């Protein structure tokens, strides 16, 4: 499955939702090529808050959104 739901990196009642070897990220480089890599590559500790670290950019794969382009895309949606 694929998802953009960062909460899947966390825990529910102390149990991991997904094991670290089940989590893979993708990231595009400056040329547009996509790299695929596993969370296991980063060797996170068992007690680490993976969701928070991901959202802070520690694992990469976080989208970089230009605010101006995003606003322009949203304003263009109603013109259809």
Wavefront OBJ file of the C-alpha trace (Angstrom):
o trace
v 0.000 0.000 0.000
v 1.015 3.606 -0.311
v -0.001 6.427 1.973
v 0.786 10.020 2.835
v -0.517 9.526 6.396
v 2.399 10.243 8.736
v 0.460 8.845 11.701
v 1.187 5.363 10.338
v 4.796 5.924 11.455
v 3.662 6.149 15.087
v 2.235 3.841 17.722
v -1.212 2.837 18.911
v -1.419 1.781 22.558
v 2.361 1.365 22.609
v 2.496 -0.912 19.549
v 4.060 0.109 16.233
v 1.482 0.529 13.472
v 4.088 -0.528 10.885
v 7.460 -2.137 11.538
v 10.465 -0.144 10.360
v 11.328 -2.688 7.668
v 7.834 -2.189 6.206
v 8.300 1.574 5.759
v 9.795 2.906 2.542
v 10.193 6.502 1.387
v 10.588 8.078 -2.016
v 12.310 11.330 -2.823
v 12.916 13.118 -6.098
v 16.308 14.602 -6.849
v 16.965 17.876 -8.668
v 16.722 16.072 -12.040
v 13.352 14.506 -11.215
v 14.663 10.962 -10.680
v 13.019 9.124 -7.782
v 15.026 7.375 -5.101
v 13.453 4.628 -2.962
v 14.858 3.923 0.498
v 13.827 2.101 3.658
v 13.408 3.542 7.147
v 15.733 0.725 8.259
v 18.560 2.573 6.497
v 18.407 5.202 9.287
v 18.529 2.591 12.091
v 15.929 4.315 14.287
v 15.885 3.386 17.962
v 12.890 1.451 19.242
v 11.703 4.323 21.455
v 12.185 6.979 18.751
v 9.160 9.041 17.706
v 9.354 8.217 13.991
v 6.363 10.354 13.057
v 7.847 13.485 14.631
v 11.288 12.830 13.159
v 9.806 12.292 9.678
v 7.802 15.518 9.855
v 10.969 17.325 10.976
v 12.732 16.080 7.812
v 15.143 13.669 9.536
v 14.429 10.859 7.086
v 14.123 12.999 3.964
v 11.193 12.397 1.618
v 9.357 15.479 2.921
v 7.750 17.490 0.138
v 9.054 21.001 -0.336
v 6.139 23.149 -1.382
v 6.609 26.638 -2.786
v 3.892 28.745 -1.126
v 3.364 30.961 -4.173
v 2.960 28.045 -6.587
v 0.655 26.265 -4.118
v -1.539 29.366 -3.721
v -1.685 29.825 -7.499
v -2.698 26.203 -7.969
v -5.477 26.564 -5.404
v -6.785 29.792 -6.903
v -6.916 28.168 -10.337
v -9.158 25.347 -9.127
v -12.330 27.457 -9.087
v -11.817 28.648 -12.661
v -13.003 25.425 -14.230
l 1 2 3 4 5 6 7 8 9 10 11 12 13 14 15 16 17 18 19 20 21 22 23 24 25 26 27 28 29 30 31 32 33 34 35 36 37 38 39 40 41 42 43 44 45 46 47 48 49 50 51 52 53 54 55 56 57 58 59 60 61 62 63 64 65 66 67 68 69 70 71 72 73 74 75 76 77 78 79 80
